[in-house]
Amino acid sequence: MSQEMPKILVAGVGNKYRGDDGFGPRVVEALMTKGLPETVEARDVGMCGVTLASDLGDYEHIIFVDAVEKGGTPGTIYRTEIKAEEVKELKSEEAKHSFTFDIHETGLEELLVYAKTIGTLPPTTTIIGCEVSEITLGESLSRPVAAAVSRVAAFILDDLQRRCERK
């Protein structure tokens, strides 16, 4: 692996056995069938919560892909880029009381805050979310969310190519 190339993680967040909540892992599966740049790791991180924070320091950029419920039309894609300096860092006393360390109660915001607090948050993080239709038991995605998987995978591939060409 070339030293001057950025190391990037594409992390699929969610439970692929709960309907549309499996959007992130499904995008990772789609990406793994493509030719990813050698400096990119695509990983299904499931519902790992803050336990992922210690790994984030290994990367220069993280792309989280997740299902979201913002009240929009199912299948709508949202993209946000967050700079490390925009993430709140907790003082040690606050940190002791701010994290439950329960994977079912921890979201991306808590993960980013915790990573910043322990010094592992990369300079930039991108979050790509897809508006869900339904969260149910089962592996099937709703039609609008399933259709969004290939669109987001293609977008991520283009973004990765641009990032790697800039270095």
C-alpha positions as CSV (number, residue, x, y, z in Angstrom):
1,M,0.0,0.0,0.0
2,S,1.4,3.4,-1.0
3,Q,2.2,5.6,1.9
4,E,1.0,8.9,0.3
5,M,-2.5,7.5,-0.5
6,P,-5.2,8.1,2.1
7,K,-6.6,5.1,4.0
8,I,-10.3,5.3,3.9
9,L,-13.0,3.2,5.6
10,V,-16.5,2.8,4.2
11,A,-18.5,1.5,7.2
12,G,-22.0,0.0,6.6
13,V,-24.0,0.6,9.8
14,G,-27.1,-1.3,10.7
15,N,-28.8,-4.6,11.2
16,K,-29.3,-6.4,7.9
17,Y,-31.9,-8.7,9.5
18,R,-34.2,-5.8,10.2
19,G,-35.5,-4.7,6.8
20,D,-34.4,-1.2,5.7
21,D,-32.0,-0.9,8.7
22,G,-29.8,-3.2,6.6
23,F,-29.2,-0.4,4.0
24,G,-25.6,0.3,5.2
25,P,-24.4,-3.3,5.1
26,R,-26.1,-3.8,1.7
27,V,-24.2,-0.9,0.3
28,V,-20.9,-2.4,1.6
29,E,-21.8,-5.7,0.0
30,A,-22.4,-3.9,-3.3
31,L,-19.1,-2.1,-3.0
32,M,-17.2,-5.3,-2.3
33,T,-18.2,-6.6,-5.7
34,K,-16.5,-3.6,-7.4
35,G,-12.9,-2.7,-7.8
36,L,-12.2,-0.5,-4.8
37,P,-8.9,1.4,-4.6
38,E,-6.3,-0.5,-2.7
39,T,-6.3,2.1,0.2
40,V,-10.1,1.6,0.8
41,E,-11.6,-0.8,3.2
42,A,-15.3,-1.5,3.0
43,R,-16.7,-3.1,6.2
44,D,-20.0,-4.1,7.6
45,V,-19.8,-2.7,11.1
46,G,-23.3,-3.7,12.0
47,M,-24.4,-2.2,15.3
48,C,-20.9,-2.0,16.9
49,G,-21.5,1.4,18.5
50,V,-18.7,3.1,20.4
51,T,-16.6,-0.1,20.2
52,L,-15.6,1.1,16.7
53,A,-14.1,4.3,18.0
54,S,-10.6,2.9,18.8
55,D,-10.3,1.7,15.1
56,L,-11.1,5.1,13.6
57,G,-7.6,6.4,14.2
58,D,-6.3,4.0,11.5
59,Y,-8.0,6.0,8.8
60,E,-7.7,9.5,7.2
61,H,-11.4,9.5,6.2
62,I,-14.5,7.5,7.1
63,I,-17.6,7.2,5.1
64,F,-20.5,5.9,7.3
65,V,-23.5,4.5,5.4
66,D,-26.7,4.1,7.4
67,A,-30.5,4.0,7.4
68,V,-32.2,7.2,8.7
69,E,-35.6,8.3,9.7
70,K,-35.9,12.0,9.0
71,G,-39.5,12.0,7.7
72,G,-38.6,12.3,4.0
73,T,-39.7,10.1,1.1
74,P,-38.4,6.6,1.4
75,G,-35.2,6.1,-0.6
76,T,-34.1,9.8,-0.3
77,I,-30.4,10.0,0.1
78,Y,-28.8,12.5,2.6
79,R,-25.1,13.4,2.7
80,T,-23.2,15.3,5.4
81,E,-19.5,15.9,5.7
82,I,-18.2,16.6,9.3
83,K,-14.9,18.1,10.1
84,A,-13.2,16.8,13.3
85,E,-13.1,20.4,14.8
86,E,-17.0,20.5,14.5
87,V,-17.4,17.5,16.8
88,K,-17.7,18.2,20.5
89,E,-14.9,16.9,22.7
90,L,-16.0,15.9,26.2
91,K,-13.9,16.6,29.3
92,S,-12.9,13.6,31.3
93,E,-15.6,14.1,33.9
94,E,-18.3,14.5,31.3
95,A,-17.1,11.4,29.4
96,K,-17.5,9.2,32.4
97,H,-21.2,9.9,32.4
98,S,-22.0,10.3,28.7
99,F,-21.6,6.9,27.3
100,T,-23.7,3.9,28.0
101,F,-21.5,1.5,26.0
102,D,-24.6,-0.4,25.0
103,I,-24.6,-1.1,21.3
104,H,-28.4,-0.7,21.1
105,E,-28.4,2.8,22.6
106,T,-25.4,4.3,20.8
107,G,-25.7,6.2,17.5
108,L,-23.2,7.7,15.1
109,E,-23.2,11.0,17.0
110,E,-22.1,9.3,20.2
111,L,-19.5,7.3,18.3
112,L,-18.0,10.5,16.7
113,V,-17.9,12.4,20.1
114,Y,-16.3,9.4,21.8
115,A,-13.7,9.0,19.0
116,K,-12.9,12.8,19.3
117,T,-12.6,12.4,23.1
118,I,-10.1,9.5,22.8
119,G,-8.2,11.1,19.9
120,T,-9.1,8.7,17.1
121,L,-11.5,10.8,15.0
122,P,-10.1,11.4,11.5
123,P,-10.0,15.0,10.0
124,T,-13.2,14.4,8.0
125,T,-16.1,12.0,8.2
126,T,-18.9,11.6,5.6
127,I,-22.3,10.3,6.6
128,I,-24.6,9.0,3.9
129,G,-28.1,8.1,5.0
130,C,-31.0,6.7,3.2
131,E,-34.6,7.4,4.3
132,V,-36.2,4.2,5.4
133,S,-39.7,2.9,4.5
134,E,-40.0,0.2,7.2
135,I,-37.9,-1.5,9.9
136,T,-39.2,-5.0,10.2
137,L,-37.8,-8.4,10.9
138,G,-36.3,-10.0,7.8
139,E,-33.5,-9.5,5.3
140,S,-35.6,-7.8,2.5
141,L,-35.2,-4.1,1.9
142,S,-38.3,-2.1,0.7
143,R,-38.3,-1.2,-3.0
144,P,-37.2,2.5,-2.6
145,V,-34.4,1.6,-0.2
146,A,-33.2,-1.4,-2.4
147,A,-33.1,1.0,-5.4
148,A,-31.0,3.4,-3.4
149,V,-28.3,0.8,-2.7
150,S,-26.8,0.9,-6.3
151,R,-27.1,4.7,-6.5
152,V,-25.2,5.2,-3.3
153,A,-22.6,2.5,-4.2
154,A,-22.0,4.3,-7.5
155,F,-21.8,7.7,-5.7
156,I,-19.3,6.3,-3.2
157,L,-17.1,4.8,-5.9
158,D,-17.0,8.1,-7.8
159,D,-16.1,10.0,-4.5
160,L,-13.4,7.5,-3.7
161,Q,-11.9,7.8,-7.1
162,R,-11.8,11.6,-6.8
163,R,-10.2,11.4,-3.3
164,C,-7.5,9.0,-4.4
165,E,-6.7,11.0,-7.6
166,R,-6.2,14.2,-5.5
167,K,-3.4,12.5,-3.4
